[in-house]
Amino acid sequence: MQLTSLNDITKNYRHIFLSPHFDDVVYSCGGTLSVQVSSGLRPLVITVFGGTPSADQNLTPLATQVIREMGYDNAVRLAETRRKEDQAALDLLQVDYLWLEYQECIYRGSNYTTKEQFMGGEVNPADAQIEHDLTRALLKIQEALPDVAWYAPLGAGRHVDHQIVCSAADHLARSGSKVYFYEDFPYVYREPTALDKRIQELGGDYETALVEVSEMLPLKIEAADIYQSQINNNFANKEAMHKAIEGYAQNIRPVSTIRLERYWTTR
């Protein structure tokens, strides 16, 4: 079920997942979502940078390049495709979802003009208002739902949108909420040192929580397949994506029959 605003979030939700972009939570936490649903829960996924660019919006050369690399020549058409993919994937997993209207970094004017700036760089000071507004909104939800468990990206790989959501979630953790920081897939898979670098950068005292997703992994992979616009860009092809998801889930604890998703919480 799709929610239309933050005001639709009721006390029925006990687990809220923060996704920077449309695919991030399914890639990183799809098994956990499926485990929760199989236990009778109804988790909620909030996609933060879910805004659609306008038809007359001026695009930077970087935005045009990224859109073309995904096989599109139109930003609006790409955004509509990604929303349809997300809706289908989350409906498959029987998860509720809400799209916020913040635009992802490539559409935020000249804040980021190269891939190196938004992937591995520092968050542009012009984006401080986004973090401030997001943090305020999340703290308001926390006040109404003090027992909810939050799931948010660690920011491994240092995509600036992931860093913004991580920082907002860190405010939740510091105010007493239970926040499970997930490992940003596929960044942690593509760069083996990304996870350790990010943990050191954050400087927190973390402990890990593991969720066994062995039985649910096929469903997670089926949901990941729905994000067709992302497969070639992130994995080269569908078979490579399946191998990456399966291999990462197994290597968290190398036991042949066990597949896991791992989270990090502050002590």
N, C-alpha and C positions, 0 to 999 in steps of 0.2 A: 504494500500500500504506500502511495506517495503522500507525504505531508506537504502542506503548502507554506507553512511558516514555522518559526520557532515556537509560536504560541500554541501549536498543535501538540507539542511534546507533553505528555501526561505522565502521571506517576506509574503507569503501567510499564514504562520502560525502565529496565534495570541495567541494561548494557548499551552504551552509546559509543559508536565507532566514528572517529573523525578521519575523513579521507580527503587529502588535499585535492586530488583529481578523481575522475570517475572510476578509474580502475584500481586505485592503490589499495583499498581495503580488501577487495577480492583477491588480488595478487598476494597480499601479505597475511591476511587473516581469514581467507575463505573457509578454511577447515574449521576454525574456531566458530565462525558464524553458523556453520552446518551442525556442529556439535550442540551449540546452544539451542538451535531450532529443534533438533531431535529430542532435546530435553524438555520441550514445551515452552521455551522462551521465545520472545519476539524482539530480537535486537533491532536497533535503529542505526542506520548509516547516514551521517551528515557529510555531504560533499561540500567542502568550503569554496573551492574555486570552480563553481558550477555555472557561472554567468556566461551568457551567449553574447558575442560581439554583435554590434548592430551592422546592418547592411552597408551603411555609409561611413563606417568607422575607418579612419586612416590607419593602415597597417605599416609597421616598420619592415625593412628588408628582412630582419630576422624572423618576424612572424610569417611573412610570405614564404621564406625558406622552409620553416618547420612544417607549415601546412602542405607544401608541395612534397616534402619528404614523406608525409603520411599518405600521399596519393590523392590529394585534393587541391583544387584551385580556388576554393571559396571558404572563408572562415565560418560563415553562418551554416553552410551545409555540413562542414566538419563537426561543428558544435552540436547540430541537430542529430547527426549520426551517433556521436558519443553519448548523448542523452538516451537515445533509443537503445544503444548497447547496454548502458548502465541499468536502465529500467528492466530489460530482459534478463540480465544476469542476476539482479537482486530479486526479481520475481521468481526466478528459478530457485534461488536459495530461500525463498519465503521470508524475506527480510524487508522491513519498512525503511523508507529512505526520504531524505530531504535534501534538495539542492539549494545552496545559498547562491547569491548573485555576484559574489566577487569574481572578477575576471582573472584568469591565470596570467602568469608573468609576461608571456610573450605579447599579450594584448594591453599591457599597462604602459602605453606610450613609449618614451625613450628611457624608462627605468633600466631596461636590460637590452642591450643592442648586440650582444654576442652570446653564444652558447656557454662560453666560459664564465660569463657573468652570472647566469642563472643556474648553472650546474657546477657547483663547487665554489661559487663566489660568496660574497657577503650580501646580506639583505640590504637593498637600497633604502636609505633613510626616508625616502618618499613613501615607503610602504609601512611606516610606523603606525599610521592611522588605521590600517587594516588590522594589524596585530592588536592595537588598543581596542577597537570596536569588537573584534572577535572575542578577545579575552573578557570584555565586559558582558557580552551575550552569554558566554559559557558559564561565567560566575553566577549570572542570574538563574540559569537552569540549575546549577548546582545548589543554589539556595532553595529552590523549589523541590529538588530531588536529591537530598543530601546523601542518600545511600546508593546512588547510581555508580556503576563502575565505568570508567572512561578508557578508551583505547585510542592511542594517538601515535603518529610516526616519530621515531627517534630522530629522523633527519639524516640518517646514514646516506652518504652520497652527496649531501649538502645541497640538494635542490632548494632554491630559495623559498618556494611555496611550502615545501615540507618543513623548512626551518621555521617559518612563520607559525604554522599549525603546532609544531613542537613547542615553541615558546609560549603560545597561548595555553597549551595543555600543562606546561610547567607551572604556570600561575595556579591552575587548578590543584596540582599536586602540592604546591606550597601552602595552599589554603586548606589542606586537609582531605581533599578528594583522593580516592584510590584511582590512580592512573597507571595503566599498563601501556608502556611504550613498545610499539611493534617494530620489527626489523624491515626496513623499506626494501621490498622486493620489486624489481630485479636488481636494484643498485648493489645490495649486499652480495648478490650472486656474481655480478659482473666484476666487481672490485673486491677481492678477498679481504683487503685491509680496511675497507670502508667502515665496517662495524666497530672495530677496535679504535680507529681514529675518532669516530664520533663519540664513543663512550669517554675517551680521554678528553676530548674537547669539552664535553658537557661537565666533566669534573665531579659528577655526582657519585654517591655511594649506592650502587645498584645491586639488587639481587634478581635472579631470574625466576620466571614462572613458565612452566612447560604445559602445553595442551596437546594431548595425543589426538591426531587427526587421521590415523591410518585408514579407518573405514570410510571417512568422508573425503579423502583425497580425490577419488574419481569425480565426485560432485564439484569440488573446487576447480578441478581442471576443466570440467564441462562449462562452468561459469566463466572461467578465464578465456575459453575459446570464443565466447560471445563478443569479446572486445576485439573484433577483427581489425579495426583501424589501427590497433596498437601492436599487433603481432609481428609484422615484418620490421617495424621500426625498433622494437625492443629485443626481438629474439631471432630474426631472420626468417623463421618459419614456424608453423604450429608444432611440428615434431620437436624442434629445438626447445620450444617453450615447455612442452610436456616433460622433457628430460630435465630441464632446469628446475621446474617446480618439484618434481619427484626427487631429484638428487639433493636439493637443498633441504627438503623435509627429512630426508634420511640422514644426512650428514650432521645434523644438529646433535644427534646421538647415534653413532654408526652401529645400529642393530638392524639386521636385515628385514625384520618384520614390523618395525616401528617407524612411523612418520610423525613429525612434531612441528608445531609452531611455537616460537619462543618470544617471551615478553620480558621487559625490564621494568622494575619498579624501584622507587627510592625507598631506602630503609627508614 
